[in-house]
């Protein structure tokens, strides 16, 4: 939290929690890079085999990436590290609800990221 000083007044601004999306199930067409705490219901159309990646900082991560879609469009999806375990019992074509995700863009392509605080609920 930060304090803004204007002339002789001090106040703490009212900041939205995340992007104000928590608790509201979003559509793929509404996603934008930098969004956090996103809840979304999608069908997992494709899931690749787990792989290891090395970051520019020399840190190794495990991930499973693929494609997810809803009635408004399709988007990349990436399950990071220990969150790969959420995919146990989930197959391509499954309808799932992803909670507390964050959205990134790499080379112009959006991706839903399932990270440390994210959740997955299989719908069907």
C-alpha positions as CSV (number, residue, x, y, z in Angstrom):
1,X,0.0,0.0,0.0
2,X,1.3,3.5,-0.7
3,X,0.3,7.0,0.5
4,X,-0.3,9.8,-1.9
5,X,0.4,13.3,-0.6
6,X,-1.5,16.2,-2.2
7,X,-0.8,19.6,-0.8
8,X,-1.7,19.3,2.8
9,X,-4.0,16.2,2.6
10,X,-2.9,12.5,2.9
11,X,-5.0,9.6,1.8
12,X,-4.8,6.0,0.9
13,X,-6.4,5.3,-2.5
14,X,-9.1,2.7,-2.9
15,X,-7.5,0.0,-5.0
16,X,-9.4,-2.8,-6.7
17,X,-8.6,-6.2,-5.4
18,X,-6.7,-7.9,-8.3
19,X,-8.6,-6.9,-11.3
20,X,-12.0,-7.1,-9.6
21,X,-12.5,-10.4,-11.3
22,X,-12.4,-12.8,-8.4
23,X,-15.8,-14.5,-8.0
24,X,-16.9,-13.5,-11.5
25,X,-16.6,-16.2,-14.1
26,X,-15.0,-14.6,-17.1
27,X,-15.1,-15.5,-20.8
28,X,-12.0,-16.0,-23.0
29,X,-12.9,-13.0,-25.0
30,X,-12.7,-10.8,-21.9
31,X,-9.1,-11.8,-21.0
32,X,-6.3,-9.3,-21.1
33,X,-2.5,-9.6,-20.3
34,X,-1.7,-8.8,-16.7
35,X,-5.1,-9.9,-15.3
36,X,-4.8,-11.7,-11.9
37,X,-7.3,-13.7,-9.8
38,X,-9.2,-14.8,-12.8
39,X,-12.0,-17.4,-12.6
40,X,-13.0,-19.0,-15.9
41,X,-14.9,-22.0,-17.1
42,X,-13.4,-23.7,-20.2
43,X,-13.1,-26.9,-22.1
44,X,-9.5,-28.3,-22.2
45,X,-9.2,-29.0,-26.0
46,X,-5.5,-30.1,-26.0
47,X,-2.9,-30.9,-23.3
48,X,0.7,-31.5,-24.2
49,X,3.1,-33.8,-22.3
50,X,4.9,-32.3,-19.3
51,X,8.1,-30.6,-20.1
52,X,10.9,-28.8,-18.3
53,X,11.8,-25.2,-19.1
54,X,14.8,-23.0,-18.0
55,X,14.1,-19.4,-17.3
56,X,16.4,-16.5,-18.1
57,X,17.2,-16.4,-14.4
58,X,18.5,-20.0,-14.4
59,X,15.4,-21.5,-12.7
60,X,14.0,-24.7,-13.9
61,X,10.2,-25.2,-14.0
62,X,8.0,-28.0,-15.1
63,X,4.9,-27.3,-17.1
64,X,2.0,-28.7,-19.1
65,X,0.6,-26.4,-21.8
66,X,-2.3,-26.7,-24.1
67,X,-5.4,-25.1,-25.5
68,X,-8.7,-24.2,-23.7
69,X,-11.9,-22.7,-25.1
70,X,-15.3,-21.5,-24.3
71,X,-18.1,-20.2,-26.5
72,X,-16.3,-16.9,-27.0
73,X,-12.9,-18.1,-28.2
74,X,-9.8,-20.2,-27.5
75,X,-6.7,-19.5,-25.5
76,X,-3.4,-21.1,-24.4
77,X,-3.4,-22.7,-20.9
78,X,-0.3,-23.5,-18.8
79,X,-0.1,-25.5,-15.6
80,X,3.0,-24.8,-13.6
81,X,5.1,-27.0,-11.4
82,X,3.1,-28.6,-8.6
83,X,-0.2,-27.5,-10.2
84,X,0.3,-30.2,-12.9
85,X,-1.1,-32.6,-10.3
86,X,-4.5,-30.9,-10.8
87,X,-4.7,-32.6,-14.1
88,X,-4.9,-36.1,-12.6
89,X,-8.3,-37.6,-13.8
90,X,-8.8,-34.7,-16.3
91,X,-8.7,-35.6,-20.0
92,X,-8.8,-33.5,-23.2
93,X,-12.3,-32.5,-23.8
94,X,-13.1,-32.0,-20.0
95,X,-15.1,-29.0,-18.9
96,X,-13.3,-27.4,-16.0
97,X,-13.5,-24.3,-13.8
98,X,-10.1,-22.7,-13.2
99,X,-9.8,-20.3,-10.2
100,X,-7.4,-17.7,-9.2
101,X,-5.4,-17.8,-12.4
102,X,-3.3,-15.1,-14.1
103,X,-3.1,-14.0,-17.7
104,X,0.1,-13.5,-19.7
105,X,0.9,-12.8,-23.3
106,X,3.9,-14.3,-25.1
107,X,4.6,-13.3,-28.7
108,X,1.1,-11.9,-28.9
109,X,-0.7,-15.1,-27.7
110,X,-2.7,-15.0,-24.5
111,X,-2.3,-17.8,-21.9
112,X,-4.2,-18.7,-18.8
113,X,-1.6,-19.6,-16.2
114,X,-2.4,-22.0,-13.4
115,X,0.1,-21.2,-10.7
116,X,0.7,-21.4,-6.9
117,X,-2.7,-20.3,-5.7
118,X,-4.8,-21.5,-8.6
119,X,-7.5,-24.2,-8.4
120,X,-9.2,-26.6,-10.8
121,X,-12.7,-28.1,-10.5
122,X,-13.8,-30.7,-13.0
123,X,-17.3,-30.0,-14.2
124,X,-17.8,-32.9,-16.6
